[in-house]
């Protein structure tokens, strides 16, 4: 399988079909000289690829590198192979993995965006990950270890205790960019690094585009934080759409260069608009029972309340019919981006409940 992994992305679906027909990668290579009998009309180019003896030699050298460096080689069809990615016709035949992440975690989110992230974008990303860690603490965060939003997503995940995987556009014999080496090392302790490329593969521009299909294909959903009207994150969003995966985008001002891509995704119905993790979790309809267990939240009659929670409870007590979110944000002078996650947490604690008309009411208290 490792020898066959050198074929071009456009040939992957055909190679997977041939492996299935012949009964295995080894059998396919052993009968490569008779490929016309297996696949009538096979192109001379395909025949040349399959009969190239250097593929085996290269694979053998790579196996030495893998064994020496404690890398896990995961072939498509293995139980450890990401099942979401396997559903994609252009999924890699093999993945080179380091770290301890579960590639088939219950909840997986890819977070992507511009390499020229603004402070607004970094704050959005950090807050999104922090709130997601509270709501669904078993979430695996995936990104590309690049500058900007990617590295912000990884570092925010590490800070919040979420596992995070960096999908690389090169081999595991080095890290690009070099300035992210320390973060990559930390990710091996809670997450990991993943690539389809053999050692010695340099990060050429086309490989970044190629790796984006893994970022999109491995996840339940892709979240675009900031993006110009053109860029790799929009390619990832497009791939997510092509795989029938959910895609979300944070909006920005219309005259901000690095919000144009997100705004266009939303306006063209290529992504759903979100403003916080609450929007995302609600849209995904994820079961957040694990969040209760992980944080020790109890639906006690008189739990200890934070000051903001006390203020909200007090206000709702005074308005027994309930208040809408916009009424609450005005009365409390709390930004809606902060209020919605707060209400979500309070609802999970059993302090408030959402009722008809977009209103919230106090419960037992």
Protein Blocks (a to p, Z undefined) as FASTA:
>chain_A
ZZmmmpcfklmmmmmmmmmmnopaklmmmmmmmmmmmmghiafklmmmmmmmklmmmmmm
mmmmmmmnopacddehiaklcfklmmpmkbcfbdcdedjbdfkbfbdcdddddfkbcfkl
mmmmmmmmmmmmmmmmmbccddehighjlmmmmmmmmmnopacddddfbdfkbccdfklm
mmmmmmmmngcdddfbdehiacdfklmmmmmmmmmmmpmbdcdfbdcfbdjklmmmmmmm
mnopacddddddfklmklmmmmmmmmnopaccdfbfklmmmmnopafklmmmmnopacdf
bdcddfklmmmmmmmmmmmnopafklmmmmnopafklmmmmmmmmmmnomaccdehhiac
dfkZZ
